[in-house]
Amino acid sequence: MHTKLGEKKYQSDHLVTVYKLSTYYIDTYDFTREIDVLSQVYYKDSSRLKNLRLLIISSLNDKKLIEKFQTILDRL
């Protein structure tokens, strides 16, 4: 989402907000490397992978990002 919106010059307030929220999330919570490493190390340990997924979901609740994204998408 961040990459797609960053490539365009959107004028909509909603899309600017989505872009800012996605930028904040990426800057604050980039789990890409951790997911890649841990999924290889713990591929047989479903509990650890489940906890990692829960951590990612929990991070999306910071600053109510999920709700803000949903509200904006509903308006579009």
N, C-alpha and C positions, 0 to 999 in steps of 0.2 A: 504494500500500500504506500509506504513511504517513498519507495523508488519511483513508482508510477506517478504519484502526485508531484514529486520533485522534478520530473522531466517536463511537466506542463506548467503553463502559467494560468492557473485557475483563478477565477475572480470571485467565485461563490464563497461567502463567509463560512458555510458549512465545510467546504472542502479545505479551506485554509485551516480551520480548526482541526480537522482530521489529520492534516499534514503536520501541524504542530504537535498534536497528541502522539502521533506515530514517531515523530522525531524524538520527543521526550522519552518514549518507551525504549526506543533503540539505544539512546544515549545512556539510559539508566539501567536497563535490563537486557543486555544482549546475551542470550543463552545459547547462541549458535554453537560456539566452540564446546561448551560444557555438554550440550546434548549429544554432539558427535562423539566426544570422548567417552562419556558415561554410557551411551547406548552400546558402544563396542565392548567396554569393560564389563558391564552388567547385563548383557543381553539375555542371560539365563535367570536373572534375578528380577522378577516382575514387580516385587515390592519396591525396590529402589527406583525403577523406572516410573512406577505409579507416583511415588513421592516427588520425583522430578516434574512430572506433569502437573501435580497439584501446586508445586512451587511456582511454576509458570502461570497457572491460572490465578494464583494468589497475587502475583506481581501485577497482573492486569487489573486487579481490584484497587491497586494503588491509585489514588486520585480519581477513583471511579471511572477508569478508562472504558471498561466494557459498557457501562450504562451510557456514557457520552457517545461512544461509537454507535450504539444502537439507536439512540435518539436522533443522531444526525442521519443515519441510514434510513430511518423511518420517514424523515422529512424529505429525502431525495426522491 
